[in-house]
């Protein structure tokens, strides 16, 4: 099957986070006659391995998407562009991984190496697939593959701390119970203290806030969802500690529920992996641009494994029903992956 054909078939299979089985089963069938060994790990990743011993490189391509199962998965061609939910993120990356690694193995690519088709990369999946694969395999280097982002190499991992903060209070009538603590007022004060920790390099965002019953009611319950993002792990740890010691006024109570933590970090600029990526991009005439993002590579950074994320196409509209990728850029994306794997695994 063609690369574009694989891509469309994959994108046509629903795979919301925590419900990726359909795509994993498709992959098991697609890889059945290719070299290497395949197995599922303890969290559901599909692992494709070759050679003996510790992998010199682990390539990760996540199979989950942000779209609910009931999303209409319909795709259109607009010139060289393929348009539809999930075509780039991350069907394109998975299809390119199958195509490039399968071809290299048939050509005798040395090992040891591995591919992890990972679960739980998006949202509250919290990188559980990549984390499990890195902890088990402990590769010498890690490459995350994404369907977009061919224009830059992601060498900085944007981490995050996400929590739900809930405040409760007795509540009451806004006049007859005046002076009683309000859950909303206390939550707003708590939010202000958290927002004060933000900076351009480590912003704090209150994504949702809700509570109260009516304009003349002292609120008995209110909640918000907040996150901090940063490349600097120390900033993330600082925010987690601030959440742990969050307090509200007398008569009210606060509960902090962790929703997710993604580690931050960077690929050392003097590392072999950084040099290999830079050389490959120069050979292919790709921009020397560097970027920061949250990807499966974060999980490797947390374990001290040199990690990078590269893309396989150019496009736009990630996480939207109108997502699009330029199919004419896929050959360059595939060539980048091929050249990088040959550099990292070649004798």
N, C-alpha and C positions, 0 to 999 in steps of 0.2 A: 504494500500500500504506500501511496505517496505521503510525504511529510504533511502537506496541506490536508490530505484525506484523514490522516491520523488526528490532526488538530481538530477538525470539525467533528469527528466521531467522539473524541474526548469531551469537547465543549458541549455536546448534545446530551451528556450523561449528568444528571443532577449530582452535586457533590458538596452540599453545605457542610461546614465544619461540624464534626462529630457524626457525619453520615456520608462517608466517602467510599463505602464498600463497592458501589457500582463501578466506579472508575478503577479501583484496585483489581476487581475481577476482570475488567477489560484488559488491563495491563498484564495480568497473569497469562491471559490467552495470547496477547500480542507478543510477549517475550518467550513463549513456550519453545520455539525452535531456534532461539538465539543462543550463542555461547554463554557460559557462566552459570552460576547457581542462584536460585531464587528462593526466598522464604519470607514469612511474616514474622515480625518481632512482637514483643509483649504489648505494644500499644497499637499495633495494626499497620505499621509501616510495611511496605513491600521493599525488601532489601535484595539487591542484585549485586553479586560479588564475583570476583575472579582472582585467581592467585592465592597464595598461602601467606598467612601472617597479618600483621597490622597494616591496614590500608595506607598507602602513601597519599592517597587523596580520596575523600568522600564527596561525591556530587549529590546535592539534594535538590529535588524539584517537588514542591508541594502540590497535592492533588485536590485540596479543598478550595471552595470558593465562598464568596460572601453572600451568594444568592440563595434564598430559601428554596426548598424542593419544588414548590408550586410555581416557581418562576417559569415563564414561557421562554424556552430556549430556541430562539429563531435567529437565523443568520442570513446575511445578505452580502453580496459583492458590490462594492462601489469602486470601479476601476481596479486599482491594485490593492484596495483595502478590503479586509474582511471585518464585518460589523456584527456585533452581538455580545450578549453578556458572557464574560469569562473567556473570550477568545485569546486574550493576551495573558490575563492573570487567572489561571496559570496554564491553560491548555497548551499554548504555544511552547512554553518551556518544557513541559512533560514530553510533548511530541518530539522536540529537538533532542532531548536527552536520549530517547529511545533510538532515534535515527543515528545520531553521532556515535554513541557508545556501541550500539549494535554493529555498525560498520567498522569501527576501530577494532573491536574484538574479533571480527571475522578476518581482519588484516593482521592479527597477532599482537595487539596491544599488550605490553607486559603489565604485570601486576606487582604486588597486590593492589586492588582498587575496589571501590564499591559505589553503587548508586542507591540512594534512599528516596523512594517516592513517599513523601512524608504526609502525615495527617496533621491536622490541628495547627496550621500556620496562621490562619486568619483570626482576627478578633480575639475572642475569649478562648480560643484554642491554646493560646499562650505558648506556642512553639513546642508543644508536648512531643510531637513526632521527631523534630530535629534534636531536641534535648535527649530523648531516649536513644536515638541513633548515635549521637556523639558520645554519650556515656558508655554505650556498649562497645563501639568500634574503636574509639580513641584514635582517629586518623591523624596522620602527620600534617595534613592540610585539608581545608574544607572549602568547597565552592558551592554557593547557593545559586540556583538558576531561576531567573524570573522572565516572564514573557515580554515585558516592556523593558525599558532602561538600557537599550543598546548604546545610547549616547554617552553613558558614563559608567565607570566602575565604582561600585559601592564599597568603600573601604572603611567607612565609619558606621558603626551599628547604633542606631537610635533606640535606646531603651525606654521603658516606661514603667510607672507605678500607677495602678488604677484601683480605686476603691469606691464603695458606696457608703456614704455617711448618713445615718438616720438619727434624728433627734425626736424625742417624745417628751410630752409635758401634760399636766392635768387638763389644760384647755379651759374653755368657759366663754361667757358672754363678754363682749368687748367693753361694755360699760359696767355692769354689775360685778364683774370679776376683774375689773381694771387693776393692773399691777401684778396679776398672775403671770408667770413665765409663758412666753409663746414659743412653740417649737420652731416656727418660721424665723422669729427674731434671733433666737439662739443659733439656728443654722446659718443665717446670714453672717453673724459675727464669726462663726467658725470658718465659713467660706472666705471671709476677708483675711483671716489670719493665714490661711493656706495660700491665697492668691498673692499675699505679700512676699512669699518665698520665691515667686517667679522671677525669671531673668530672660534676656534674649536667648541665651544659650541653653536655658533649662526652664521653658515656659510651663505654667500651671494653667489648666483649662477646666472650668466647671461645664461639663457637657450637657447635663440635664438637672433640673431642679423642680420639685413639686411639693405640694402640701396644702393644708388648710381646708376649710369647709365653705366659708362664706366671708363676705366683707365685714360682718359684725360678729365674727367668731374668733376667739383667741385660739390659735392652732394647737392641736394636741399632737400632731405628727407632721414631719417634713423630712424630705430626703434629697440628696444630690448625688451625682456621680462625678468624680473628679479624677484627673490624671496629671502627671508630670512626665515630660519627655526630656531626655538628655542623652548625649553621648557619654558624658561623665558619670560613671557609676556612683561616685561619691555624692553627687547631687540627688540621685535616685534614692540612695540610702538615707540621706538627710530628710527627704520628703516622707519616706516610709516611717521614719522615727517620729516626725511631726504628727503624722496620722495616729500613731500609737499613743501619743500623749495628749491628744486633742481633748479639750475640756469644754463644758458648757456651764451656765450659771445655776445657782441653787434652784431646786425644784424641777429641773429638767435632767434628762439623761441622754447620753450619746452612745451610739454603737457604730463601729467602723468595720465594714465587711470587705476584705480584700477581694478584688475581682481579677487581678492579674498582675504579674511582674515580668517584664522582659529586660534582660541585662543589657547594658550599654558597653561600648568598647570600640577599639580601633585596630586595624591591621597595621603592625609596625612597618614604617616606611623603609626600613632596612632589611625586611624579610625577603626570603627567596620567592615567596608567593607574590608579593607586591612587584618585585622585579619581573617575574614571569608575565604577570598581567600587563604591565607597562610595555614590555617587549612585544607581546602578541598584538596589542592594540596599535602599536607603532607600525608593525609589519603589515597590518590590514588597512592602514590609513584611517583608523578610528581616532576620534578626539581623545586627548590625554586627560579628559575631564574626570574629576573625582567627585563622589557624592556620598551623602549620608542617608540612610533609610533603615526601616525596621524590617528585617527579613529572617529567614532561617539561619543566616550567618550569626545572628546575635547569640544563638545557643552555643555555637562553637567558641565565640569570644569569651563567654562566661567560664569556659573550661580551659582557657589559655591556649586554644588551638588556633593557629593562623587561619583567618577566614576572609573571604571576599564574596561579593555577589555580582554576577554579570547578567546582562539581559540578552535576549535573542532577537528582538525586533524593535522597531520604532512605532509608536502609536499614541493613543490618547484615550481619555474617558474611563480609566480604571475604576472598577466598582460601580459602573453605571450600565444601564441597559443598552446604551449606545457606544459601548467600548469598541475600539477599533485598532487594528494593527495593519501595517503595510506589509503584505506578503512578499513584496520584492526585497525587503530587508532581511527576511529569514535566512537566506543563504549566507549573508555576512555574519549573522548571529551564530549560525551553525559552525561556520569556519572559525570564529573566535573560540568557541568551546573546544572544537577539535584541536586547534593549535595549542591551547592551554593544557589540555589533557596530555598531549604528546610531550610537551615540555616537562610536565610534572611526573610523567610515568615512563617516558622514553629512557632507554639505556644510555 
